[in-house]
Amino acid sequence: MYSYVREPPHHQAEPGAVRPARGGDRAAQRDRGIDTTLTLALTHEIWSYADVPGGGEVVAARQASVRRFAAAIFAHTATGGLWVNSDVCGPADPDREVVLRLTDADGNNPGVVEDLGLRSVIAAVVAGMSTRARFFQFAHDFRRNASVPFEYDELPDGGLRVRLADAMDFLTRKDYTDNWLSETHEQFCGLTFDDWCAVVRDAGFEVDPASKPWRNAWIVDHRIAHVASLTDAVTGEPVGWPDTHLLLVARRN
């Protein structure tokens, strides 16, 4: 996370100059002392690594975690200041049921999931799996490491009936073989763009019109579209690739 504090006039190199706030900077620590905060690929980790009390509800704990984070940023933001957040996000209709079809021709198909915690060459094992085989491995590791249900039904024709958000959580990370286990602790699609807007508004910010969700076309074209397809689970119609990222500009007025 990067925060910027405006220099008092007698310290400015030029009018309006700003500098990164240092950890011990008093201006950075007091309320309303920061003009701009930039968070890059951070908020999904705040969501994913929330402390969950024993017997507590995981989603509620994650919601509370991101709301505390947003409230803390609001507290240190100067009037007229900004919080600019660039990160991943879930599709606009996360609970939509889709049928995910994956190729099994691009690697091994062991038919069973591996206990990767017992393997010393995790990256090589996962990288050697086909896209379809990685789905079943991801389901196993994601449920265990991220404490999410990740429910799916395997259809007679090989299709996988699944929530759209869960399909995208897999598709956007299936190639992270070098750090597979750490990535399966994180949930990219826990909140939609609208959910994130609600979080910052509840903290006291206004959402700037420059904010928007967007789809990473490079990832779709180079990592997803040639090995996977989506259709609606009810109509069978093709489903377009949803947004994968957000740019959220929150302003304190």
Buried (B, 14 or more C-beta within 10 A) or exposed (E): EEBBBBBEEEEEEEEEEEEEBEEEBEBBEEEBBBBBBBBEEBBBBBBBBBEBEEEEEBBEBBBBBBBEBBBEBBBBBBEEBBBBBBBBBBBBBBEBBBBBBBEBEBBEEBEEBBEBEEEEEBBEBBBBBBBBBBBBBBBBBBBBBBBBEBEBEEEEEEBBBBBBBBBBBBBBBBBBBEEBBEBBBBBBBBBBBEBBBBBBEEBBBEBBEEBEBEBBEEBBEEBBEEBBBBBBBEEEEEBEBBBBBBBBBBBBE
